[in-house]
Amino acid sequence: MSLHDRDAYRAFVSSLAAVTLHEQWDALVAKVGGKVFCLHGNANGDLVFKVSEIAFDGLVAMPGIGQAAYFARRQWVRVSPAALDDDLLAGYIGEAHRLIAGKLTRRLRDELGL
C-alpha cells in the first residue's frame, strides 16, 4: 500500500519515535515535539514534508514534486502520488523527522527519548 494512502501514511509516521498525529489545516499532520515534519494534505494523497536545501534542489526538478505552498521557501516539498517510489518516500519522511527532531531542545529530545 502506498504512503500516499492515508492509512498507510498514518501507520508509517506512527512508527517513528515520539510522533503525534493531528487533524489540522484539512490535513493529517505528523509532529515530533509539537513541530510539524510531514502532512498528508488532501484527498488526492499529496504529501508535504521538510527536506534539506540540497534535497530540495533535486526533488523539485522532478515531475510531480514542487515547493509546498504556505511553508518556508526551499525547505518543504509537495509530492504527488507516483512521483517517488515508497522506499524513497519513506526515507525522505524519516529524514524530515530527523531534521525537525534535531532542532528540538536537548531537554525535550531527552523527555521524548530521541
C-alpha positions as CSV (number, residue, x, y, z in Angstrom):
1,M,0.0,0.0,0.0
2,S,1.4,3.4,-1.0
3,L,2.3,6.0,1.6
4,H,0.0,8.4,-0.3
5,D,-2.8,6.3,1.1
6,R,-4.0,7.9,4.4
7,D,-4.0,4.7,6.4
8,A,-0.5,3.7,5.2
9,Y,0.8,7.2,5.9
10,R,-0.7,7.1,9.4
11,A,0.9,3.6,10.1
12,F,4.3,4.7,8.8
13,V,4.6,8.0,10.6
14,S,3.3,6.5,13.8
15,S,6.2,4.0,13.7
16,L,8.7,6.9,14.0
17,A,9.8,7.9,17.5
18,A,7.7,10.3,19.6
19,V,5.3,11.2,16.8
20,T,1.8,12.6,17.4
21,L,-0.9,12.9,14.7
22,H,-3.3,15.8,14.4
23,E,-6.2,16.8,12.1
24,Q,-5.1,20.4,11.2
25,W,-5.4,22.6,8.1
26,D,-7.7,20.0,6.4
27,A,-4.8,17.5,6.6
28,L,-3.4,14.7,8.8
29,V,-0.3,16.4,10.3
30,A,2.6,14.4,11.8
31,K,4.6,16.2,14.6
32,V,7.5,15.5,16.7
33,G,7.9,17.5,19.9
34,G,5.0,19.7,18.7
35,K,6.7,20.6,15.5
36,V,5.4,19.6,12.0
37,F,7.6,17.4,9.9
38,C,5.1,15.9,7.4
39,L,1.5,16.0,6.4
40,H,-1.0,14.1,4.3
41,G,-2.5,17.1,2.6
42,N,-5.7,16.3,0.7
43,A,-8.0,13.7,-1.0
44,N,-5.6,13.0,-3.9
45,G,-2.9,11.9,-1.5
46,D,-0.3,14.7,-1.8
47,L,2.4,14.6,0.9
48,V,4.2,17.6,2.2
49,F,7.5,17.3,4.2
50,K,10.6,19.1,5.2
51,V,13.8,18.5,3.3
52,S,17.4,19.8,3.3
53,E,18.3,22.5,0.7
54,I,20.4,20.1,-1.3
55,A,17.5,17.6,-1.4
56,F,15.1,20.4,-2.3
57,D,17.0,21.3,-5.5
58,G,17.0,17.7,-6.8
59,L,13.4,16.9,-5.8
60,V,11.7,20.0,-7.3
61,A,13.3,19.2,-10.7
62,M,11.3,16.0,-10.8
63,P,7.8,15.8,-12.2
64,G,5.1,15.7,-9.6
65,I,7.2,17.4,-6.9
66,G,7.2,21.1,-6.1
67,Q,7.6,23.8,-3.5
68,A,4.9,23.3,-0.8
69,A,2.6,26.2,-0.6
70,Y,2.5,28.1,2.7
71,F,5.7,26.6,4.0
72,A,9.2,28.1,4.3
73,R,10.8,28.5,0.9
74,R,13.4,25.9,-0.2
75,Q,12.7,23.7,2.8
76,W,9.4,22.0,2.2
77,V,8.2,20.0,-0.8
78,R,4.8,18.7,-2.0
79,V,4.9,15.2,-3.6
80,S,2.1,13.9,-5.7
81,P,1.3,10.2,-5.9
82,A,3.7,8.2,-8.1
83,A,6.3,10.9,-8.1
84,L,8.6,8.8,-5.8
85,D,8.6,5.1,-5.0
86,D,7.6,4.2,-1.5
87,D,11.1,3.3,-0.3
88,L,12.5,6.7,-1.3
89,L,9.4,8.4,0.1
90,A,9.8,6.6,3.4
91,G,13.5,7.7,3.5
92,Y,12.6,11.3,2.9
93,I,9.9,11.3,5.6
94,G,12.3,9.6,8.0
95,E,14.8,12.3,7.3
96,A,12.2,15.0,7.8
97,H,11.5,13.6,11.2
98,R,15.2,13.6,12.0
99,L,15.7,17.2,10.8
100,I,12.8,18.5,12.9
101,A,13.7,16.4,16.0
102,G,17.3,17.7,15.7
103,K,16.0,21.3,16.2
104,L,14.3,20.5,19.5
105,T,15.9,21.4,22.7
106,R,18.1,18.8,24.3
107,R,15.8,18.6,27.3
108,L,12.8,17.9,25.1
109,R,14.7,15.3,23.0
110,D,15.6,13.6,26.3
111,E,12.0,13.7,27.5
112,L,10.8,12.2,24.2
113,G,13.5,9.6,24.1
114,L,15.1,10.9,21.0
